[in-house]
Amino acid sequence: MTSVIVVIATIMGCVIFTVDVTNGAAVRISCPPGWFFYRSHCYAVSKNPASWADAEYDCVSYGHGAHLASIMDDSEAAIIASHVSANQDAEGVWIGLHDPEKNGRWKWTDGSMFNYAAWKTGVPDNAKGKEFCVVLVTGSKYKKWNDVGCGPVIIETQSVSELQLPGASDPDHVMQSFSSFCVVLLGCMILGVQQSEAAPRSSCPPGWFFYKANCYGYFRFRLTWSEAEFECASYGHGAHLASVMDESEASIIGSHVSAYSPNVDVWIGLHDPEQNRRWKWNDGSMYNFRAWQNGEPNNQGNVEYCVELLIGSKFLKWNDAPCKMENHFVCKYKP
């Protein structure tokens, strides 16, 4: 076994970080000092009071996709809360949830899907019409959320940063057959991380899943078809309501949606914009594959110009439906 010592001179002095390397053997990836590891991500609790925007800027400045933390489930919420409680006694702690359009549609700054929520009772309430950012609340031991003003005049608080290391997946994850170092800037130090010889797989934001060069996100709240398309597009990267190109893709989407046992149908990106029975995918894909339910499309009532995945078919078959109905939806983009 050999060891590589990365020595970086900084304004604060000299930081030394050692990574153990074994040619062709396994090596464990870890977070830099002061950060903690959970489910392929590194987290850090900042004790520096700042506005929400300044806190997000500070997180991003750490590089490698760092943002104010997103929280995907009760388990992640509990881990973050325990670390914050051990290090803080602040009034509140910023996380990465905000309402950038000020329209009640909350988004994570790292692009994660907003399906999990842990609001304290009675919020979000957007008091005085100025509460568009989110803090972990002290009185809940940092497990519950409150919407507050984003600016320094209204509140200055502390924050939780989150970043993902390349190739990491859990605390015991190992990587083999390494060929080179990927040098990642992490605050005041450089961390050397080994990179696999295999081609890296494109990564999707937390909550999204990867299939054949695309990222997919299943959103479990109800919107009309046009609202759902707007929501998908707001994630950038050319995202749209999902197009479905073949049986394989249909099966992957159907199985993923079915795993959540939803009780509503699910919008996809097929529609009839000219209302002339010429169906089109809103991402410009060719309309060659079809998976209509028997007897569909039937344009019942002459108002059915958008397409949903049917719950009764385990989300494998399509139905034309009124575009103003409110369904769950699936977004898709190429990272």
ZIJO-V147598 format. One record per backbone hydrogen bond with DSSP energy under -1.0 kcal/mol. NH is the residue of the N-H (numbers start at 1). CO is the residue of the C=O. If there is no record, write none. Layout:
# ZIJO-V147598
nh/co
NH/CO
NH/CO
This chain:
# ZIJO-V147598
nh/co
2/21
4/19
6/17
8/15
10/13
13/10
15/8
17/6
19/4
21/2
25/22
35/32
36/43
38/41
41/38
42/163
43/36
44/161
46/159
50/157
52/150
55/51
56/52
57/53
58/54
59/55
60/56
61/57
62/59
63/60
66/63
67/162
69/160
77/73
78/74
79/75
80/76
81/77
82/78
83/79
84/80
85/81
86/82
87/84
88/84
93/136
94/158
95/134
96/69
98/107
99/132
102/99
107/98
109/96
111/108
113/206
115/113
120/145
123/120
129/126
130/127
133/148
134/97
135/146
136/93
137/144
138/91
140/137
141/138
142/137
145/118
146/135
148/133
155/151
157/50
158/92
159/46
160/94
161/44
162/67
163/42
168/165
173/170
175/27
179/195
182/193
184/191
186/189
189/186
191/184
193/182
195/180
197/177
208/205
209/216
211/214
214/211
215/333
216/209
217/331
219/329
223/327
225/323
228/224
229/225
230/226
231/227
232/228
233/229
234/230
235/232
236/233
239/236
240/332
242/330
250/246
251/247
252/248
253/249
254/250
255/251
256/252
257/253
258/254
259/255
260/257
261/258
266/309
267/328
268/307
269/242
271/280
272/305
275/272
280/271
282/269
284/281
288/286
293/318
296/293
302/299
306/321
307/270
308/319
309/266
310/317
313/310
314/311
315/310
318/291
319/308
321/306
325/322
327/223
328/265
329/219
330/267
331/217
332/240
333/215
